[in-house]
Amino acid sequence: MQRDVFETLPHEGAWSTVLLADGNIGIGGDPLALLRRVAELVEPGGQVVVDLAVPGVGIVSRWAHLRCDGAVSKPFRWSLVGVDVIEDLARQAGLELRTLQVAQDDRWTAVLRRPPGIDADLFPDPRPRG
């Protein structure tokens, strides 16, 4: 399925897992808004798996573009989120940090969980949709 994560998606609130791999926590340039949105998608007790930047990065948002075979995309907002800020960021989004791992190539991954009994609407995205 290829869709905008900020648009209406099938079975919202019933997903068991959301995977934001290869730095995709940066989609839209607002990691808090993205985590709040995926907290709406997963069921209570569901998990969100995210790739992170190394410690010390914090949150960095910037304009980016893609290049492929000489073609260049339109600019879009993108963010990097470091290991050192994910727990606080997750908490603000209504999620909790469950595990944090680092691979031999210094690639960091976190598993976040929507606590059972916590309504994702308690942590709404303040930005208007649509």
KOLMARRO-345759 format. One record per atom (N, C-alpha, C, O): residue in one letter; x, z, y. Coordinates in steps of 0.05 Angstrom, whole numbers, plus 32768, in hexadecimal, padded with zeros to 4 digits. Layout:
N
{rest:A, c1:X, c3:Z, c2:Y}
...
//
This chain:
130
{rest:M, c1:8011, c3:8000, c2:7FE9}
{rest:M, c1:8000, c3:8000, c2:8000}
{rest:M, c1:8012, c3:8000, c2:8019}
{rest:M, c1:8024, c3:8011, c2:801C}
{rest:Q, c1:800E, c3:7FED, c2:802A}
{rest:Q, c1:801C, c3:7FEC, c2:8044}
{rest:Q, c1:8008, c3:7FEF, c2:805A}
{rest:Q, c1:7FF8, c3:7FDE, c2:8060}
{rest:R, c1:8009, c3:8007, c2:8067}
{rest:R, c1:7FF7, c3:800D, c2:807D}
{rest:R, c1:8005, c3:801F, c2:8091}
{rest:R, c1:8019, c3:802C, c2:808B}
{rest:D, c1:7FFA, c3:8020, c2:80A8}
{rest:D, c1:8003, c3:8033, c2:80BD}
{rest:D, c1:7FFA, c3:804F, c2:80B5}
{rest:D, c1:7FE3, c3:8054, c2:80B1}
{rest:V, c1:800D, c3:8061, c2:80B3}
{rest:V, c1:8007, c3:807C, c2:80AA}
{rest:V, c1:7FF5, c3:808B, c2:80BD}
{rest:V, c1:7FE8, c3:809E, c2:80B6}
{rest:F, c1:7FF4, c3:8082, c2:80D6}
{rest:F, c1:7FE3, c3:808E, c2:80EA}
{rest:F, c1:7FC7, c3:8083, c2:80EB}
{rest:F, c1:7FB6, c3:808C, c2:80FA}
{rest:E, c1:7FC1, c3:806F, c2:80DA}
{rest:E, c1:7FA6, c3:8064, c2:80D8}
{rest:E, c1:7F98, c3:8072, c2:80C1}
{rest:E, c1:7FA4, c3:8081, c2:80B2}
{rest:T, c1:7F7E, c3:806D, c2:80BE}
{rest:T, c1:7F6F, c3:8078, c2:80A8}
{rest:T, c1:7F7A, c3:806E, c2:808D}
{rest:T, c1:7F7E, c3:8055, c2:808A}
{rest:L, c1:7F7E, c3:8080, c2:807A}
{rest:L, c1:7F89, c3:8078, c2:8060}
{rest:L, c1:7F76, c3:8082, c2:804A}
{rest:L, c1:7F68, c3:8096, c2:804E}
{rest:P, c1:7F77, c3:8075, c2:8033}
{rest:P, c1:7F65, c3:807E, c2:801D}
{rest:P, c1:7F6D, c3:809A, c2:8013}
{rest:P, c1:7F84, c3:80A2, c2:8012}
{rest:H, c1:7F59, c3:80A9, c2:800C}
{rest:H, c1:7F5C, c3:80C4, c2:7FFF}
{rest:H, c1:7F6B, c3:80D8, c2:8010}
{rest:H, c1:7F7A, c3:80E8, c2:8006}
{rest:E, c1:7F68, c3:80D7, c2:802B}
{rest:E, c1:7F76, c3:80EA, c2:803C}
{rest:E, c1:7F6F, c3:8106, c2:8034}
{rest:E, c1:7F57, c3:810D, c2:802E}
{rest:G, c1:7F83, c3:8118, c2:8033}
{rest:G, c1:7F7F, c3:8133, c2:802B}
{rest:G, c1:7F7F, c3:8138, c2:800D}
{rest:G, c1:7F7C, c3:814F, c2:8004}
{rest:A, c1:7F83, c3:8122, c2:7FFE}
{rest:A, c1:7F83, c3:8125, c2:7FE0}
{rest:A, c1:7F9D, c3:811B, c2:7FD4}
{rest:A, c1:7F9F, c3:811A, c2:7FBB}
{rest:W, c1:7FB0, c3:8113, c2:7FE3}
{rest:W, c1:7FC9, c3:8109, c2:7FD8}
{rest:W, c1:7FD9, c3:8121, c2:7FCD}
{rest:W, c1:7FDA, c3:8136, c2:7FDA}
{rest:S, c1:7FE7, c3:811D, c2:7FB7}
{rest:S, c1:7FF7, c3:8133, c2:7FAD}
{rest:S, c1:8013, c3:8132, c2:7FB9}
{rest:S, c1:8020, c3:8147, c2:7FBD}
{rest:T, c1:801D, c3:811A, c2:7FC0}
{rest:T, c1:8038, c3:8117, c2:7FCB}
{rest:T, c1:8039, c3:8101, c2:7FE0}
{rest:T, c1:802D, c3:80EC, c2:7FDC}
{rest:V, c1:8048, c3:8106, c2:7FF5}
{rest:V, c1:8050, c3:80F1, c2:8008}
{rest:V, c1:806E, c3:80F0, c2:8008}
{rest:V, c1:807C, c3:8104, c2:800A}
{rest:L, c1:8079, c3:80D8, c2:8005}
{rest:L, c1:8096, c3:80D4, c2:8005}
{rest:L, c1:809E, c3:80C5, c2:801E}
{rest:L, c1:8096, c3:80AE, c2:8023}
{rest:L, c1:80AF, c3:80D2, c2:802E}
{rest:L, c1:80BA, c3:80C5, c2:8046}
{rest:L, c1:80D8, c3:80C2, c2:8041}
{rest:L, c1:80E8, c3:80D2, c2:8049}
{rest:A, c1:80DF, c3:80AC, c2:8033}
{rest:A, c1:80FA, c3:80A7, c2:802A}
{rest:A, c1:8109, c3:8097, c2:803F}
{rest:A, c1:80FE, c3:808A, c2:8051}
{rest:D, c1:8123, c3:8096, c2:803C}
{rest:D, c1:8135, c3:8086, c2:804C}
{rest:D, c1:8131, c3:808A, c2:806A}
{rest:D, c1:8130, c3:8077, c2:807A}
{rest:G, c1:812F, c3:80A3, c2:8072}
{rest:G, c1:812D, c3:80AA, c2:808E}
{rest:G, c1:8112, c3:80A5, c2:809A}
{rest:G, c1:810F, c3:80A6, c2:80B3}
{rest:N, c1:80FE, c3:80A0, c2:808A}
{rest:N, c1:80E3, c3:809A, c2:8095}
{rest:N, c1:80D5, c3:80B1, c2:80A3}
{rest:N, c1:80BE, c3:80AD, c2:80AC}
{rest:I, c1:80E1, c3:80C8, c2:80A4}
{rest:I, c1:80D6, c3:80DD, c2:80B5}
{rest:I, c1:80D8, c3:80D5, c2:80D2}
{rest:I, c1:80CC, c3:80E2, c2:80E4}
{rest:G, c1:80E6, c3:80C0, c2:80D8}
{rest:G, c1:80EA, c3:80B6, c2:80F3}
{rest:G, c1:80D5, c3:80A3, c2:80FD}
{rest:G, c1:80D5, c3:809B, c2:8114}
{rest:I, c1:80C2, c3:809B, c2:80EC}
{rest:I, c1:80AD, c3:8088, c2:80F3}
{rest:I, c1:809F, c3:8091, c2:810C}
{rest:I, c1:8094, c3:80A7, c2:810D}
{rest:G, c1:809E, c3:8080, c2:8120}
{rest:G, c1:808F, c3:8085, c2:8139}
{rest:G, c1:809E, c3:8095, c2:814D}
{rest:G, c1:8095, c3:8098, c2:8164}
{rest:G, c1:80B6, c3:80A0, c2:8146}
{rest:G, c1:80C6, c3:80AF, c2:8159}
{rest:G, c1:80BC, c3:80CA, c2:8160}
{rest:G, c1:80C5, c3:80D7, c2:8173}
{rest:D, c1:80A9, c3:80D5, c2:8150}
{rest:D, c1:809E, c3:80EF, c2:8155}
{rest:D, c1:809A, c3:80FD, c2:813A}
{rest:D, c1:8085, c3:80FD, c2:812E}
{rest:P, c1:80B0, c3:810A, c2:8130}
{rest:P, c1:80AF, c3:8116, c2:8115}
{rest:P, c1:8099, c3:812B, c2:8112}
{rest:P, c1:808E, c3:812E, c2:80FC}
{rest:L, c1:8093, c3:813A, c2:8126}
{rest:L, c1:807E, c3:814E, c2:8124}
{rest:L, c1:8063, c3:8141, c2:8120}
{rest:L, c1:8054, c3:814A, c2:810F}
{rest:A, c1:805D, c3:812D, c2:812F}
{rest:A, c1:8044, c3:811E, c2:812C}
{rest:A, c1:8042, c3:8112, c2:8110}
{rest:A, c1:802D, c3:8113, c2:8103}
{rest:L, c1:8058, c3:8107, c2:8106}
{rest:L, c1:8058, c3:80FC, c2:80EB}
{rest:L, c1:8053, c3:8111, c2:80D6}
{rest:L, c1:8043, c3:810D, c2:80C3}
{rest:L, c1:8061, c3:8128, c2:80D8}
{rest:L, c1:805D, c3:813D, c2:80C4}
{rest:L, c1:8040, c3:8148, c2:80C5}
{rest:L, c1:8035, c3:814F, c2:80B0}
{rest:R, c1:8035, c3:814A, c2:80DD}
{rest:R, c1:801A, c3:8153, c2:80DF}
{rest:R, c1:8007, c3:813F, c2:80D2}
{rest:R, c1:7FF4, c3:8147, c2:80C4}
{rest:R, c1:800D, c3:8126, c2:80D5}
{rest:R, c1:7FFC, c3:8111, c2:80C9}
{rest:R, c1:7FFE, c3:8112, c2:80AA}
{rest:R, c1:7FE9, c3:8111, c2:809D}
{rest:V, c1:8016, c3:8114, c2:80A0}
{rest:V, c1:8018, c3:8114, c2:8082}
{rest:V, c1:800D, c3:812F, c2:8077}
{rest:V, c1:8004, c3:812F, c2:8060}
{rest:A, c1:800D, c3:8144, c2:8087}
{rest:A, c1:8000, c3:815D, c2:807E}
{rest:A, c1:7FE2, c3:8159, c2:807A}
{rest:A, c1:7FD5, c3:8166, c2:806A}
{rest:E, c1:7FD6, c3:8146, c2:808A}
{rest:E, c1:7FBA, c3:813F, c2:8086}
{rest:E, c1:7FB5, c3:812F, c2:806D}
{rest:E, c1:7FA0, c3:8130, c2:8061}
{rest:L, c1:7FC9, c3:8120, c2:8064}
{rest:L, c1:7FC6, c3:810F, c2:804D}
{rest:L, c1:7FC8, c3:811E, c2:8033}
{rest:L, c1:7FBA, c3:8117, c2:8020}
{rest:V, c1:7FD9, c3:8132, c2:8031}
{rest:V, c1:7FDD, c3:8140, c2:8018}
{rest:V, c1:7FC8, c3:8156, c2:8014}
{rest:V, c1:7FBE, c3:8162, c2:8027}
{rest:E, c1:7FC2, c3:815B, c2:7FFB}
{rest:E, c1:7FAF, c3:8170, c2:7FF4}
{rest:E, c1:7FBC, c3:818B, c2:7FF8}
{rest:E, c1:7FD5, c3:818D, c2:7FF9}
{rest:P, c1:7FAD, c3:81A1, c2:7FFA}
{rest:P, c1:7FB9, c3:81BB, c2:7FFB}
{rest:P, c1:7FCA, c3:81BF, c2:7FE3}
{rest:P, c1:7FC1, c3:81BB, c2:7FCC}
{rest:G, c1:7FE3, c3:81C8, c2:7FE7}
{rest:G, c1:7FF6, c3:81CA, c2:7FD1}
{rest:G, c1:8006, c3:81B0, c2:7FCD}
{rest:G, c1:8019, c3:81B0, c2:7FBD}
{rest:G, c1:7FFE, c3:819B, c2:7FDA}
{rest:G, c1:800C, c3:8181, c2:7FD8}
{rest:G, c1:8027, c3:8182, c2:7FE6}
{rest:G, c1:802D, c3:8194, c2:7FF5}
{rest:Q, c1:8038, c3:816E, c2:7FDF}
{rest:Q, c1:8054, c3:816F, c2:7FEA}
{rest:Q, c1:805B, c3:8156, c2:7FF9}
{rest:Q, c1:804F, c3:8140, c2:7FF5}
{rest:V, c1:806E, c3:815A, c2:800B}
{rest:V, c1:8079, c3:8144, c2:801C}
{rest:V, c1:8097, c3:8144, c2:8017}
{rest:V, c1:80A4, c3:8159, c2:801C}
{rest:V, c1:80A2, c3:812E, c2:800E}
{rest:V, c1:80BE, c3:812C, c2:8009}
{rest:V, c1:80CB, c3:811B, c2:801F}
{rest:V, c1:80C2, c3:8105, c2:8024}
{rest:V, c1:80E0, c3:8126, c2:802C}
{rest:V, c1:80EC, c3:8118, c2:8043}
{rest:V, c1:810A, c3:8117, c2:8040}
{rest:V, c1:8117, c3:812A, c2:8036}
{rest:D, c1:8115, c3:8101, c2:8049}
{rest:D, c1:8132, c3:80FE, c2:804C}
{rest:D, c1:8139, c3:8109, c2:8068}
{rest:D, c1:812A, c3:8105, c2:807B}
{rest:L, c1:8150, c3:8116, c2:806A}
{rest:L, c1:8158, c3:8121, c2:8083}
{rest:L, c1:8175, c3:8119, c2:808B}
{rest:L, c1:8184, c3:8111, c2:807A}
{rest:A, c1:817B, c3:811C, c2:80A4}
{rest:A, c1:8196, c3:8119, c2:80AE}
{rest:A, c1:81A6, c3:8132, c2:80A8}
{rest:A, c1:819B, c3:8147, c2:80A2}
{rest:V, c1:81C0, c3:8130, c2:80AB}
{rest:V, c1:81D2, c3:8147, c2:80A5}
{rest:V, c1:81CD, c3:815D, c2:80B9}
{rest:V, c1:81C1, c3:8159, c2:80CE}
{rest:P, c1:81D6, c3:8176, c2:80B2}
{rest:P, c1:81D4, c3:818C, c2:80C5}
{rest:P, c1:81E1, c3:8186, c2:80DF}
{rest:P, c1:81F5, c3:8178, c2:80E1}
{rest:G, c1:81D5, c3:8191, c2:80F5}
{rest:G, c1:81E0, c3:818E, c2:810F}
{rest:G, c1:81D4, c3:8177, c2:811F}
{rest:G, c1:81DA, c3:8175, c2:8137}
{rest:V, c1:81C4, c3:8167, c2:8113}
{rest:V, c1:81B7, c3:8150, c2:8121}
{rest:V, c1:81A0, c3:8159, c2:8132}
{rest:V, c1:819C, c3:814E, c2:8148}
{rest:G, c1:8191, c3:816D, c2:8129}
{rest:G, c1:8179, c3:8176, c2:8138}
{rest:G, c1:8164, c3:8160, c2:8135}
{rest:G, c1:8160, c3:8155, c2:8120}
{rest:I, c1:8157, c3:815A, c2:814C}
{rest:I, c1:8144, c3:8143, c2:814C}
{rest:I, c1:814D, c3:8130, c2:8162}
{rest:I, c1:8150, c3:8138, c2:8179}
{rest:V, c1:8152, c3:8117, c2:815A}
{rest:V, c1:815B, c3:8103, c2:816D}
{rest:V, c1:8146, c3:80EC, c2:816B}
{rest:V, c1:8142, c3:80E1, c2:8156}
{rest:S, c1:813A, c3:80E6, c2:8182}
{rest:S, c1:8127, c3:80CF, c2:8183}
{rest:S, c1:8133, c3:80BA, c2:8195}
{rest:S, c1:813F, c3:80BF, c2:81AA}
{rest:R, c1:812E, c3:80A1, c2:818D}
{rest:R, c1:8139, c3:808A, c2:819C}
{rest:R, c1:812A, c3:8071, c2:8196}
{rest:R, c1:8119, c3:8070, c2:8184}
{rest:W, c1:8131, c3:805C, c2:81A5}
{rest:W, c1:8126, c3:8042, c2:819F}
{rest:W, c1:8139, c3:8034, c2:818B}
{rest:W, c1:8151, c3:8038, c2:818C}
{rest:A, c1:812D, c3:8026, c2:8178}
{rest:A, c1:813C, c3:8018, c2:8164}
{rest:A, c1:8130, c3:7FFC, c2:815F}
{rest:A, c1:811A, c3:7FF6, c2:8169}
{rest:H, c1:813E, c3:7FEC, c2:8150}
{rest:H, c1:8134, c3:7FD2, c2:8147}
{rest:H, c1:8142, c3:7FCB, c2:812D}
{rest:H, c1:8157, c3:7FD5, c2:8127}
{rest:L, c1:8136, c3:7FB9, c2:811F}
{rest:L, c1:8141, c3:7FAF, c2:8105}
{rest:L, c1:814D, c3:7F94, c2:8109}
{rest:L, c1:8142, c3:7F84, c2:8119}
{rest:R, c1:8163, c3:7F8E, c2:80FB}
{rest:R, c1:816F, c3:7F74, c2:80FA}
{rest:R, c1:8171, c3:7F6A, c2:80DE}
{rest:R, c1:8179, c3:7F79, c2:80CC}
{rest:C, c1:8169, c3:7F51, c2:80DA}
{rest:C, c1:816A, c3:7F45, c2:80BF}
{rest:C, c1:816D, c3:7F27, c2:80C2}
{rest:C, c1:815C, c3:7F1A, c2:80CE}
{rest:D, c1:8182, c3:7F1D, c2:80B7}
{rest:D, c1:8187, c3:7F00, c2:80B7}
{rest:D, c1:8185, c3:7EF4, c2:80D3}
{rest:D, c1:817A, c3:7EDE, c2:80D6}
{rest:G, c1:818F, c3:7F02, c2:80E7}
{rest:G, c1:818F, c3:7EF8, c2:8102}
{rest:G, c1:8176, c3:7EFE, c2:8112}
{rest:G, c1:8176, c3:7EFB, c2:812A}
{rest:A, c1:8161, c3:7F07, c2:8104}
{rest:A, c1:8148, c3:7F0E, c2:8112}
{rest:A, c1:814A, c3:7F2B, c2:811A}
{rest:A, c1:8156, c3:7F3C, c2:810D}
{rest:V, c1:813D, c3:7F31, c2:8131}
{rest:V, c1:813D, c3:7F4D, c2:813B}
{rest:V, c1:8120, c3:7F55, c2:8141}
{rest:V, c1:8111, c3:7F46, c2:814D}
{rest:S, c1:8119, c3:7F6C, c2:8137}
{rest:S, c1:80FD, c3:7F76, c2:813B}
{rest:S, c1:80F9, c3:7F7F, c2:8158}
{rest:S, c1:810C, c3:7F81, c2:8168}
{rest:K, c1:80E0, c3:7F83, c2:815F}
{rest:K, c1:80D9, c3:7F90, c2:8178}
{rest:K, c1:80E3, c3:7FAD, c2:8177}
{rest:K, c1:80E5, c3:7FB8, c2:8162}
{rest:P, c1:80EA, c3:7FB8, c2:818E}
{rest:P, c1:80F3, c3:7FD4, c2:818E}
{rest:P, c1:80DC, c3:7FE7, c2:8186}
{rest:P, c1:80C5, c3:7FE1, c2:818B}
{rest:F, c1:80E4, c3:7FFC, c2:8178}
{rest:F, c1:80D0, c3:8011, c2:8170}
{rest:F, c1:80DD, c3:802C, c2:8171}
{rest:F, c1:80F6, c3:802E, c2:8171}
{rest:R, c1:80CD, c3:8041, c2:8173}
{rest:R, c1:80D7, c3:805C, c2:8175}
{rest:R, c1:80DF, c3:8066, c2:8159}
{rest:R, c1:80D1, c3:8060, c2:8146}
{rest:W, c1:80F5, c3:8074, c2:8158}
{rest:W, c1:8100, c3:807E, c2:813E}
{rest:W, c1:810D, c3:8099, c2:8144}
{rest:W, c1:8118, c3:809E, c2:8159}
{rest:S, c1:810C, c3:80AA, c2:8130}
{rest:S, c1:8119, c3:80C5, c2:8133}
{rest:S, c1:812A, c3:80CB, c2:811B}
{rest:S, c1:8125, c3:80C1, c2:8105}
{rest:L, c1:813E, c3:80DC, c2:811F}
{rest:L, c1:814D, c3:80E8, c2:810A}
{rest:L, c1:8147, c3:8106, c2:810B}
{rest:L, c1:8145, c3:8112, c2:8120}
{rest:V, c1:8145, c3:8112, c2:80F3}
{rest:V, c1:813F, c3:812F, c2:80F1}
{rest:V, c1:8155, c3:813B, c2:80DF}
{rest:V, c1:8158, c3:8133, c2:80C8}
{rest:G, c1:8163, c3:814E, c2:80EA}
{rest:G, c1:8178, c3:815C, c2:80DB}
{rest:G, c1:816D, c3:8172, c2:80CA}
{rest:G, c1:8158, c3:817D, c2:80CF}
{rest:V, c1:817D, c3:8179, c2:80B6}
{rest:V, c1:8176, c3:818E, c2:80A3}
{rest:V, c1:8170, c3:81A8, c2:80B2}
{rest:V, c1:815F, c3:81B8, c2:80AA}
{rest:D, c1:817F, c3:81AD, c2:80C7}
{rest:D, c1:817D, c3:81C7, c2:80D5}
{rest:D, c1:8163, c3:81CC, c2:80E3}
{rest:D, c1:815E, c3:81E3, c2:80EB}
{rest:V, c1:8152, c3:81B8, c2:80E7}
{rest:V, c1:8139, c3:81BB, c2:80F6}
{rest:V, c1:8120, c3:81B7, c2:80E5}
{rest:V, c1:810A, c3:81BB, c2:80EE}
{rest:I, c1:8124, c3:81AF, c2:80CC}
{rest:I, c1:810D, c3:81A7, c2:80BC}
{rest:I, c1:80FA, c3:81BE, c2:80B6}
{rest:I, c1:80E1, c3:81BB, c2:80B6}
{rest:E, c1:8104, c3:81D6, c2:80B2}
{rest:E, c1:80F2, c3:81ED, c2:80AC}
{rest:E, c1:80E0, c3:81F3, c2:80C3}
{rest:E, c1:80C8, c3:81F7, c2:80BF}
{rest:D, c1:80EA, c3:81F4, c2:80DB}
{rest:D, c1:80DA, c3:81F9, c2:80F3}
{rest:D, c1:80C7, c3:81E2, c2:80F8}
{rest:D, c1:80AF, c3:81E7, c2:80FE}
{rest:L, c1:80D0, c3:81CA, c2:80F5}
{rest:L, c1:80BF, c3:81B3, c2:80F9}
{rest:L, c1:80A8, c3:81B2, c2:80E5}
{rest:L, c1:8091, c3:81AD, c2:80ED}
{rest:A, c1:80AE, c3:81B8, c2:80CC}
{rest:A, c1:809A, c3:81B9, c2:80B7}
{rest:A, c1:8085, c3:81CE, c2:80BE}
{rest:A, c1:806D, c3:81C9, c2:80BC}
{rest:R, c1:808E, c3:81E6, c2:80C6}
{rest:R, c1:807C, c3:81FC, c2:80CC}
{rest:R, c1:8068, c3:81F4, c2:80E3}
{rest:R, c1:8050, c3:81FA, c2:80E1}
{rest:Q, c1:8073, c3:81E6, c2:80F7}
{rest:Q, c1:8062, c3:81DD, c2:810D}
{rest:Q, c1:804D, c3:81C9, c2:8104}
{rest:Q, c1:8038, c3:81C7, c2:8110}
{rest:A, c1:8053, c3:81BB, c2:80EE}
{rest:A, c1:8040, c3:81A7, c2:80E3}
{rest:A, c1:802D, c3:81B3, c2:80CF}
{rest:A, c1:801D, c3:81A4, c2:80C3}
{rest:G, c1:802F, c3:81CD, c2:80C9}
{rest:G, c1:801E, c3:81D9, c2:80B5}
{rest:G, c1:8028, c3:81D6, c2:8099}
{rest:G, c1:8019, c3:81D9, c2:8086}
{rest:L, c1:8042, c3:81D1, c2:8096}
{rest:L, c1:804F, c3:81CE, c2:807C}
{rest:L, c1:8064, c3:81E4, c2:8079}
{rest:L, c1:806C, c3:81F0, c2:808C}
{rest:E, c1:806C, c3:81E8, c2:8060}
{rest:E, c1:8082, c3:81FB, c2:805B}
{rest:E, c1:8098, c3:81EE, c2:804C}
{rest:E, c1:8093, c3:81DD, c2:803B}
{rest:L, c1:80B0, c3:81F6, c2:8051}
{rest:L, c1:80C8, c3:81EC, c2:8043}
{rest:L, c1:80C9, c3:81F9, c2:8028}
{rest:L, c1:80C9, c3:8211, c2:8025}
{rest:R, c1:80C9, c3:81E8, c2:8013}
{rest:R, c1:80CB, c3:81F2, c2:7FF7}
{rest:R, c1:80E7, c3:81F0, c2:7FED}
{rest:R, c1:80F2, c3:8203, c2:7FE2}
{rest:T, c1:80F4, c3:81D8, c2:7FEF}
{rest:T, c1:810F, c3:81D5, c2:7FE6}
{rest:T, c1:811F, c3:81C3, c2:7FF9}
{rest:T, c1:8113, c3:81B3, c2:8008}
{rest:L, c1:8139, c3:81C7, c2:7FF8}
{rest:L, c1:814B, c3:81B7, c2:8008}
{rest:L, c1:8163, c3:81B1, c2:7FF6}
{rest:L, c1:816F, c3:81C3, c2:7FEB}
{rest:Q, c1:8169, c3:8197, c2:7FF4}
{rest:Q, c1:817F, c3:818F, c2:7FE2}
{rest:Q, c1:8192, c3:817C, c2:7FF1}
{rest:Q, c1:818A, c3:816D, c2:8003}
{rest:V, c1:81AB, c3:817C, c2:7FE8}
{rest:V, c1:81BE, c3:8169, c2:7FF2}
{rest:V, c1:81CB, c3:815B, c2:7FDA}
{rest:V, c1:81D3, c3:8168, c2:7FC7}
{rest:A, c1:81CD, c3:8140, c2:7FDB}
{rest:A, c1:81D9, c3:8131, c2:7FC6}
{rest:A, c1:81F7, c3:812E, c2:7FCB}
{rest:A, c1:8200, c3:8136, c2:7FE1}
{rest:Q, c1:8206, c3:8124, c2:7FB8}
{rest:Q, c1:8223, c3:8122, c2:7FBB}
{rest:Q, c1:822B, c3:8110, c2:7FD3}
{rest:Q, c1:8240, c3:8113, c2:7FDE}
{rest:D, c1:8219, c3:80FD, c2:7FDA}
{rest:D, c1:8220, c3:80EB, c2:7FF0}
{rest:D, c1:8217, c3:80F7, c2:800B}
{rest:D, c1:8214, c3:80E8, c2:801F}
{rest:D, c1:8211, c3:8111, c2:800C}
{rest:D, c1:8209, c3:8120, c2:8024}
{rest:D, c1:81EE, c3:8117, c2:802E}
{rest:D, c1:81E8, c3:8118, c2:8046}
{rest:R, c1:81DD, c3:810D, c2:801C}
{rest:R, c1:81C1, c3:8106, c2:8022}
{rest:R, c1:81AF, c3:811E, c2:801D}
{rest:R, c1:81AE, c3:8129, c2:8007}
{rest:W, c1:81A1, c3:8127, c2:8031}
{rest:W, c1:8190, c3:813E, c2:8030}
{rest:W, c1:8173, c3:8137, c2:802B}
{rest:W, c1:8169, c3:8124, c2:8036}
{rest:T, c1:8166, c3:8147, c2:801B}
{rest:T, c1:8149, c3:8143, c2:8015}
{rest:T, c1:813B, c3:815E, c2:8016}
{rest:T, c1:8146, c3:8172, c2:800C}
{rest:A, c1:8124, c3:815F, c2:8022}
{rest:A, c1:8114, c3:8177, c2:8022}
{rest:A, c1:80F9, c3:8171, c2:8015}
{rest:A, c1:80EE, c3:815B, c2:8018}
{rest:V, c1:80EE, c3:8186, c2:8008}
{rest:V, c1:80D3, c3:8185, c2:7FFE}
{rest:V, c1:80C3, c3:8199, c2:800E}
{rest:V, c1:80C9, c3:81B1, c2:800E}
{rest:L, c1:80AE, c3:818F, c2:801B}
{rest:L, c1:809D, c3:81A0, c2:802B}
{rest:L, c1:8082, c3:81A2, c2:801D}
{rest:L, c1:807B, c3:8190, c2:800D}
{rest:R, c1:8073, c3:81B7, c2:8022}
{rest:R, c1:805A, c3:81BA, c2:8014}
{rest:R, c1:8044, c3:81C3, c2:8027}
{rest:R, c1:8049, c3:81D3, c2:8039}
{rest:R, c1:802D, c3:81B7, c2:8023}
{rest:R, c1:8015, c3:81C1, c2:8032}
{rest:R, c1:800B, c3:81D9, c2:8024}
{rest:R, c1:8001, c3:81D7, c2:800D}
{rest:P, c1:800C, c3:81F1, c2:8030}
{rest:P, c1:8004, c3:8209, c2:8022}
{rest:P, c1:7FE7, c3:8208, c2:8019}
{rest:P, c1:7FD6, c3:81FE, c2:8028}
{rest:P, c1:7FE1, c3:8211, c2:8001}
{rest:P, c1:7FC5, c3:8212, c2:7FF8}
{rest:P, c1:7FB5, c3:8223, c2:800C}
{rest:P, c1:7FBE, c3:8238, c2:8015}
{rest:G, c1:7F9D, c3:821B, c2:8012}
{rest:G, c1:7F8C, c3:822A, c2:8023}
{rest:G, c1:7F91, c3:8226, c2:8041}
{rest:G, c1:7F83, c3:8232, c2:8051}
{rest:I, c1:7FA4, c3:8215, c2:8048}
{rest:I, c1:7FAA, c3:8210, c2:8064}
{rest:I, c1:7F9D, c3:81F5, c2:806B}
{rest:I, c1:7FA4, c3:81E1, c2:805E}
{rest:D, c1:7F8B, c3:81F4, c2:807E}
{rest:D, c1:7F7E, c3:81DC, c2:8087}
{rest:D, c1:7F91, c3:81CD, c2:809A}
{rest:D, c1:7F9A, c3:81D8, c2:80AE}
{rest:A, c1:7F96, c3:81B4, c2:8093}
{rest:A, c1:7FA8, c3:81A3, c2:80A4}
{rest:A, c1:7F9D, c3:81A1, c2:80C1}
{rest:A, c1:7FAC, c3:819C, c2:80D3}
{rest:D, c1:7F82, c3:81A5, c2:80C5}
{rest:D, c1:7F77, c3:81A3, c2:80DF}
{rest:D, c1:7F80, c3:81BA, c2:80F1}
{rest:D, c1:7F7C, c3:81B9, c2:810A}
{rest:L, c1:7F8C, c3:81CF, c2:80E6}
{rest:L, c1:7F96, c3:81E4, c2:80F7}
{rest:L, c1:7FAF, c3:81DC, c2:8106}
{rest:L, c1:7FB7, c3:81E9, c2:811A}
{rest:F, c1:7FBB, c3:81C5, c2:80FE}
{rest:F, c1:7FD3, c3:81BB, c2:810B}
{rest:F, c1:7FCE, c3:819E, c2:8114}
{rest:F, c1:7FDC, c3:818C, c2:810B}
{rest:P, c1:7FBB, c3:8199, c2:8125}
{rest:P, c1:7FB4, c3:817E, c2:812C}
{rest:P, c1:7FCA, c3:8170, c2:813D}
{rest:P, c1:7FD9, c3:817D, c2:814C}
{rest:D, c1:7FCB, c3:8156, c2:813A}
{rest:D, c1:7FDD, c3:8146, c2:814B}
{rest:D, c1:7FD0, c3:8145, c2:8167}
{rest:D, c1:7FB9, c3:813B, c2:8169}
{rest:P, c1:7FDD, c3:814E, c2:817C}
{rest:P, c1:7FD1, c3:814E, c2:8196}
{rest:P, c1:7FCE, c3:8132, c2:81A3}
{rest:P, c1:7FC0, c3:812F, c2:81B7}
{rest:R, c1:7FDB, c3:811E, c2:8197}
{rest:R, c1:7FD9, c3:8103, c2:81A2}
{rest:R, c1:7FBE, c3:80F6, c2:819A}
{rest:R, c1:7FB5, c3:80F9, c2:8183}
{rest:P, c1:7FB1, c3:80E8, c2:81AC}
{rest:P, c1:7F98, c3:80DA, c2:81A5}
{rest:P, c1:7F9E, c3:80C4, c2:8191}
{rest:P, c1:7FB2, c3:80B6, c2:8194}
{rest:R, c1:7F8C, c3:80C0, c2:817E}
{rest:R, c1:7F8F, c3:80AA, c2:816B}
{rest:R, c1:7F7F, c3:8092, c2:8174}
{rest:R, c1:7F6B, c3:8094, c2:8183}
{rest:G, c1:7F88, c3:807A, c2:816B}
{rest:G, c1:7F79, c3:8062, c2:8170}
{rest:G, c1:7F80, c3:8053, c2:8187}
{rest:G, c1:7F74, c3:803E, c2:818C}
//
